[in-house]
Amino acid sequence: MTTSESDLSIQDIARSLREIRRQKGWTLKMVETISGGRWKAVVVGSYERCDRALSLNKAVALATFYQVPLEVLLGISKPSSQNSAPPPLTLKIAHLHEEVSADPQLRSFQNFILWICATRRDWNGQVISLRRSDATTLALILNRSEEGLYLWLLENNFLAPST
């Protein structure tokens, strides 16, 4: 079901912004971290509360960041399940090579990431990009949902700023 542009209020657009973010399982702080600071939590929150006007340029950029069509971001049409897929993950891994963690989850994470590095012969040692299938596997290894994986990575300071 779609909504005509003339039926949308500013509050409807704000609700749609919040709904898209929440469908991804992200907090406002996660948006700031995942975007590498490009999208400040306080600014995105102010868009979602109608405290700040969202320009067309910012709306296009936010839709691109969330990986949804502009009409979905603005609430003109509803997202398909494909549109709610999380963006690729870039992880900071420089300190993984130093020592094996005593924490079982961190050790499992470390082993999996080092295995990916070895398999792909990716030894730059600073960051690694995870494929969608990698994130799914990692979520299973850590016994978390994919959304929970993002939060865990954020809490453990493994997310690298996205470009």
C-alpha positions in Angstrom: 0.0 0.0 0.0 1.4 3.4 -0.9 0.5 6.9 0.4 0.1 9.8 -1.8 2.6 12.6 -1.2 -0.2 15.0 -0.4 -1.4 12.7 2.4 2.0 12.8 4.2 2.7 15.1 7.1 6.0 16.1 8.6 5.2 13.8 11.5 4.6 10.9 9.1 8.0 11.4 7.5 9.6 11.6 10.9 7.9 8.3 11.9 9.1 6.7 8.7 12.7 7.8 9.5 12.5 6.2 12.9 10.8 3.1 11.6 13.5 2.5 9.0 16.3 2.9 11.6 14.5 0.6 14.1 13.9 -2.0 11.4 17.6 -2.2 11.0 17.9 -2.8 14.8 20.0 0.4 15.2 20.0 2.9 18.0 20.8 6.5 17.2 24.3 5.9 18.6 24.8 3.0 16.3 23.8 5.2 13.3 26.6 7.6 14.3 29.1 4.9 14.8 28.3 2.9 11.7 28.4 6.0 9.6 31.8 7.0 11.0 30.3 10.1 12.5 28.8 11.4 9.2 25.3 11.1 10.8 25.3 12.4 14.4 22.9 10.7 16.8 21.5 14.1 17.9 20.8 15.2 14.4 19.1 12.0 13.2 17.1 12.1 16.4 16.0 15.6 15.8 14.8 14.6 12.3 12.9 11.8 13.8 11.2 14.1 16.4 10.5 16.9 13.8 12.8 19.2 15.7 14.9 19.8 12.6 14.0 20.2 9.0 15.3 17.5 6.6 16.5 18.9 3.3 16.1 17.0 0.1 19.9 16.6 -0.1 20.1 15.2 3.4 17.1 12.9 2.8 18.8 11.4 -0.3 22.1 10.9 1.6 20.3 9.3 4.5 18.3 7.0 2.2 21.6 6.0 0.6 23.2 5.3 4.0 20.2 3.3 5.1 20.2 1.5 1.7 16.5 2.2 1.0 14.8 4.1 -1.8 14.0 7.7 -1.0 10.2 7.0 -1.3 10.6 4.3 1.4 12.6 6.6 3.7 10.0 9.3 3.4 7.1 6.9 4.0 5.6 7.2 0.5 5.9 3.4 0.0 6.7 0.6 2.4 10.0 -1.2 2.4 10.3 -4.7 1.0 12.2 -7.3 3.1 15.2 -6.8 0.7 15.4 -3.1 1.6 16.0 -3.8 5.3 19.2 -5.7 4.7 22.1 -4.3 6.8 24.9 -2.5 5.1 28.3 -4.3 4.7 30.4 -4.3 7.8 33.9 -3.0 8.0 35.7 -4.2 11.2 38.7 -2.9 12.9 40.9 -5.9 13.4 44.4 -4.6 14.0 44.5 -5.7 17.7 43.2 -9.3 16.9 46.7 -10.4 15.9 48.2 -9.5 19.3 46.9 -12.3 21.6 44.1 -14.8 22.0 41.4 -13.5 24.2 40.3 -15.4 27.4 36.7 -14.5 26.7 35.1 -17.4 24.7 33.0 -15.1 22.5 35.9 -12.9 21.7 38.1 -15.9 21.0 35.4 -17.4 18.6 35.2 -14.0 16.9 39.0 -13.7 16.7 39.3 -17.2 15.2 36.6 -16.6 12.6 38.0 -13.3 11.5 41.5 -14.7 11.3 40.1 -17.6 9.3 38.5 -15.1 6.8 41.8 -13.2 6.5 43.7 -16.4 5.8 41.1 -17.7 3.3 40.9 -14.4 1.4 44.7 -13.8 1.8 43.7 -10.4 3.2 46.5 -9.5 5.6 46.4 -5.7 5.6 46.0 -6.1 9.4 43.9 -3.0 10.0 40.3 -3.6 8.8 38.3 -6.2 7.0 35.0 -6.0 5.2 32.5 -8.8 6.0 30.2 -10.2 3.3 26.6 -10.7 4.1 27.2 -14.5 4.5 30.1 -13.7 6.9 27.9 -11.6 9.1 25.2 -14.3 9.2 27.8 -17.0 10.1 29.4 -14.7 12.8 25.9 -14.1 14.3 25.4 -17.8 14.5 28.8 -18.4 16.1 28.1 -15.8 18.7 24.6 -17.0 19.2 23.1 -13.6 18.3 20.6 -12.2 15.8 22.2 -10.3 13.0 20.9 -7.1 14.6 22.4 -8.2 17.9 25.7 -8.8 16.1 25.8 -5.1 15.2 25.3 -4.1 18.8 27.9 -6.6 20.0 30.4 -5.3 17.5 29.6 -1.7 18.5 29.9 -2.5 22.2 33.3 -4.2 21.7 34.6 -1.4 19.5 35.1 -3.5 16.3 33.1 -1.4 13.9 35.3 0.8 11.6 34.0 4.0 10.2 32.2 3.4 6.9 33.3 5.4 3.8 
